[in-house]
């Protein structure tokens, strides 16, 4: 949502998850018990904004496509 591509720490992720606004839902994609990416849905009035990210080593396997389908 900010186009900021710098890495964030696990603790920053955890802080965001527990302090996020109520109109935001976060889903974690896992592959073999490893975090592969996330899907963030921000509900605003009649619109839902979708943000998805997949860790580089898991790209090209359809994970983002599956997350977008789930969101739809």
Helices and strands as residue ranges (DSSP letters): H 10-19, E 24-31, E 34-44, E 47-54, G 56-58, H 63-71
